């Protein structure tokens, strides 16, 4: 009888130890898997730091706009820093050049062009940061990205829009001189080489 009780007590103790230690064993594995899955993505702090050094003294409201992008779209796996110029009264053109930054595939220079259709007022000489989501390879950035962007600089001179091609999202964050309010319907064509043809 005593040996039967001792056997049960021993089994209960082993079960208790196993249940107590199993969460401690699983937590590091789960954290490592999450870190590995995010290895090609940028944290909000990395993007804010890159934006502050790029935009300089005008970057007061940048963190708020980046936070809004992260809340809506999650972690980007690339970002573009560059400059663009555009101006339109009823219809106009947008041209820009910059560099795609990725953790897994390095840095790549690129150019973008596109028509800007809609009711726009003023001109724009703009520094732009574009967050890139779900980019399967660097070649996938060379495409047409379309969308509707109502550009109203409401957060300390920053505006955010959304462009899309298949599953790849590009979220331009812009600041610059000039007032440009209204509906801006068009697209951006991203190319590896400069061209004047926006179509």
GIMOQUI-V575461 format. One record per backbone hydrogen bond with DSSP energy under -1.0 kcal/mol. CO is the residue of the C=O (numbers start at 0). NH is the residue of the N-H. If there is no record, write none. Layout:
BEGIN
co:CO nh:NH
co:CO nh:NH
END
This chain:
BEGIN
co:0 nh:4
co:1 nh:5
co:2 nh:6
co:3 nh:7
co:4 nh:8
co:5 nh:9
co:6 nh:10
co:7 nh:11
co:8 nh:12
co:9 nh:13
co:10 nh:14
co:11 nh:15
co:12 nh:16
co:13 nh:17
co:14 nh:18
co:15 nh:19
co:16 nh:20
co:17 nh:21
co:20 nh:24
co:21 nh:25
co:22 nh:26
co:25 nh:29
co:26 nh:30
co:27 nh:31
co:28 nh:32
co:29 nh:33
co:30 nh:34
co:31 nh:35
co:32 nh:36
co:33 nh:37
co:35 nh:38
co:37 nh:40
co:42 nh:46
co:43 nh:47
co:44 nh:48
co:45 nh:49
co:46 nh:50
co:47 nh:51
co:48 nh:52
co:49 nh:53
co:50 nh:54
co:51 nh:55
co:54 nh:57
co:55 nh:58
co:58 nh:61
co:60 nh:64
co:61 nh:65
co:62 nh:66
co:63 nh:67
co:64 nh:68
co:65 nh:69
co:66 nh:70
co:67 nh:71
co:68 nh:72
co:69 nh:73
co:75 nh:41
co:77 nh:131
co:78 nh:100
co:79 nh:129
co:80 nh:98
co:81 nh:127
co:82 nh:96
co:83 nh:125
co:84 nh:94
co:85 nh:123
co:88 nh:119
co:89 nh:117
co:91 nh:115
co:93 nh:113
co:94 nh:84
co:95 nh:111
co:96 nh:82
co:97 nh:109
co:98 nh:80
co:99 nh:107
co:100 nh:78
co:105 nh:101
co:107 nh:99
co:109 nh:97
co:110 nh:190
co:111 nh:95
co:112 nh:188
co:113 nh:93
co:114 nh:186
co:115 nh:91
co:116 nh:184
co:117 nh:119
co:121 nh:87
co:123 nh:85
co:124 nh:176
co:125 nh:83
co:126 nh:174
co:127 nh:81
co:128 nh:172
co:129 nh:79
co:130 nh:170
co:131 nh:76
co:131 nh:77
co:132 nh:168
co:136 nh:139
co:137 nh:140
co:138 nh:141
co:140 nh:142
co:142 nh:189
co:144 nh:187
co:145 nh:163
co:146 nh:185
co:148 nh:183
co:149 nh:151
co:151 nh:153
co:154 nh:157
co:157 nh:154
co:158 nh:173
co:162 nh:169
co:163 nh:145
co:164 nh:167
co:167 nh:164
co:168 nh:132
co:169 nh:162
co:170 nh:130
co:171 nh:160
co:172 nh:128
co:173 nh:158
co:174 nh:126
co:181 nh:150
co:183 nh:148
co:184 nh:116
co:185 nh:146
co:187 nh:144
co:188 nh:112
co:190 nh:110
END
